[in-house]
Amino acid sequence: MTRPFRFGTQVHGFPATEWAAKARQIEALGFSSVLVPDHFGGQWEPVAFQAAAAAVTERLRVGTLVYGIDYRHPVVLAMAGATVQLLSGGRCEFGLGAGWMESDYVEAGIEYVRAGLRIERLEEALQIVKAMWSGQTSFEGKHYTIREIAGAVDPLPATPPAILVGGGGPKLLAVAGRHADIVGINPKVAAGKVTAAAMQDGSAEKTAEKVRWVREAAEAAGRDFDAIELNALVFATAIVEDPSGIRTALANNSGMTVDEVVRCPLFLTGSANEVRDTLEKRREQFGFSYVVIQGDDPATLESFAEHVIQPLAGK
């Protein structure tokens, strides 16, 4: 099944005095969503960000890319997601992950346990969140115990938020395949920070393997893989007639060859025609129909809207 394209942007916040205009501009440019990560060190707080952005827009989906499970209890996250879903009229994309950036843990004094434990917590949290979006629930697991807790909010949203889970390793992507409506195919960040090795793990060959892991987990859980929307987060976007300079720089930074950079879903470079062709090929090869670019540069957003969103969105 070929899904129509939609496009989002990831931001860390908005200009403090122009945040409402910025949110409306992103909507007017045709972006489907505005998403915020969940880190410390100056970015906007995700729940407040989503509520504010939803309040000043009409169609723009708001969400996280993604909440770190160790920063909030799943009961709190269930309430937050349901509340944003109600306030936004059903426009919440609830992104939840196992946490990966070691500096967050150091700064906040949170124990940075091994990835396997964090992934176990994530799967239990997803079960709790989904149950609370349906009504009263109890849950007893290895990491969380919930006793007859009420539904997330009253009234519950008629439709729960879409769940987005992204990851790069087989265990995390298996959790995504079992639970998520949207799965982000990402590099594995084993070192707790983005390194050249992490970017190399986002290669075309690795990406195909990661999609296979999601498919296998979804089918083993009795889910329809084709019902899952696949998402790609683009680290660097450059729509230019001569992309040789940016491609060389990306190759130097990542330890890839220029050809590997061209084929890597983490990067989107080239002329407008080439970028559009690349996105269509990646959708055919990997299933990526939901593409999110970095949104800190206004010129990049405007160029992307003109050359990519207008021609491709919904097609």
Stockholm file with secondary structure:
# STOCKHOLM 1.0

chainA/1-315         MTRPFRFGTQVHGFPATEWAAKARQIEALGFSSVLVPDHFGGQWEPVAFQAAAAAVTERLRVGTLVYGIDYRHPVVLAMAGATVQLLSGGRCEFGLGAGWMESDYVEAGIEYVRAGLRIERLEEALQIVKAMWSGQTSFEGKHYTIREIAGAVDPLPATPPAILVGGGGPKLLAVAGRHADIVGINPKVAAGKVTAAAMQDGSAEKTAEKVRWVREAAEAAGRDFDAIELNALVFATAIVEDPSGIRTALANNSGMTVDEVVRCPLFLTGSANEVRDTLEKRREQFGFSYVVIQGDDPATLESFAEHVIQPLAGK
#=GR chainA/1-315 SS CCCCBEEEEECSCCCTTTHHHHHHHHHHTTCSEEEECCCSSSCCCHHHHHHHHHHTCSSCEEEESCEEGGGSCHHHHHHHHHHHHHHTTSCEEEEEECCCCHHHHHHHTCCCCCHHHHHHHHHHHHHHHHHHTTSCEEEECSSCEEEEECCSSSSCCSSCCEEEEEESSHHHHHHHHHHCSEEEECCCCTTSSCCHHHHHTTSHHHHHHHHHHHHHHHHHTTCCGGGSEEEEECSEEEECSCCHHHHHHHHHHHTCCHHHHHHCTTEEEECHHHHHHHHHHHHHHHCEEEEEEECSCHHHHHHHIIIIIHHHBTC
#=GC SS_cons         CCCCBEEEEECSCCCTTTHHHHHHHHHHTTCSEEEECCCSSSCCCHHHHHHHHHHTCSSCEEEESCEEGGGSCHHHHHHHHHHHHHHTTSCEEEEEECCCCHHHHHHHTCCCCCHHHHHHHHHHHHHHHHHHTTSCEEEECSSCEEEEECCSSSSCCSSCCEEEEEESSHHHHHHHHHHCSEEEECCCCTTSSCCHHHHHTTSHHHHHHHHHHHHHHHHHTTCCGGGSEEEEECSEEEECSCCHHHHHHHHHHHTCCHHHHHHCTTEEEECHHHHHHHHHHHHHHHCEEEEEEECSCHHHHHHHIIIIIHHHBTC
//
